[in-house]
Amino acid sequence: MTTEHLLHDRPLDRHRALAIKVPEVTVYFWIIKVLTTGMGETASDFLAHAFGPVPAVGLGGVALVAALAVQFAVRRYIAWVYWTAIVMVSVFGTMAADVLHVGLGVPYAVSTPLFFTALVAVFALWYAVERTLSIHSIRTRRREAFYWAAVLATFALGTAAGDLTATAGLGYFGSAVLFAVAICVPALAHRAGVLSAVPAFWTAYVITRPLGASLADWMALPHSRGGLAFGLGPVTLAWTAAIVCFVGYLAVSRRDVQS
């Protein structure tokens, strides 16, 4: 048992405890996480263009509820169930941020701190109730609910932050470079002993969202918007195929199952 377990976990009621419902944090975790953020960004935009914003949001909401229902129903971590839920959170989180900006006219400079405040509120309530924010503690329904509330907030925050930097002059490629550098900061701070494991993890987790979204937008959007013009549909399909390959490998190898 690691120091993080000892510092951040409390004894659990054995009658309520489940197997840990989230994957171990490995290099595969971060690769798939970035892929899901990019795929969610382009898939959301593709659906909005294909069906219209309102039907797309409705479809995304229904799919999100269904994916989370399956995730909560299982009693242990199952790779394809977990990552399907993450994908749908990514798609719907993008829609939530876009609805505020496009539908309601809320500037990214306003929605970014708004979503940041929401994330802080989720973390504060989670810690006040459970005294831990560790992903190694996701073994009860209540902790799992807090976890997914935090995940949804991180996706909405990351979407707004990525669009803010891209539209503020950096462009999508410039934003991708910025967040690629930024994601190294919590890793280096943790390695240097300046930042403990839990805040380092959640900081990096938030940054993966604008990193992946900026990369995907750069690949998909037309030259007039600073992109490579590969198209929303092709980029969505390519990133989805990559996700399926990595998740399929983990489902077979079980290399990310926490003991």
Secondary structure, DSSP 8 states (H G I E B T S, - for coil): --HHHHHH-----TTT--S--S----HHHHHHHHHHHHHHHHHHHHHHHHH-HHHHHHHHHHHHHHHHHHHHHSSS--HHHHHHHHHHHHHHHHHHHHIIIIIT---HHHHHHHHHHHHHHHHHHHHHHHS---GGG--SHHHHHHHHHHHHHHHHHHHHHHHHHIIIIIHHHHHHHHHHHHTHHHHHHHHTTSS-HHHHHHHHHHHHHHHHHHHHHHHHS-GGGTS----HHHHHHHHHHHHHHHHHHHHHH-TT---
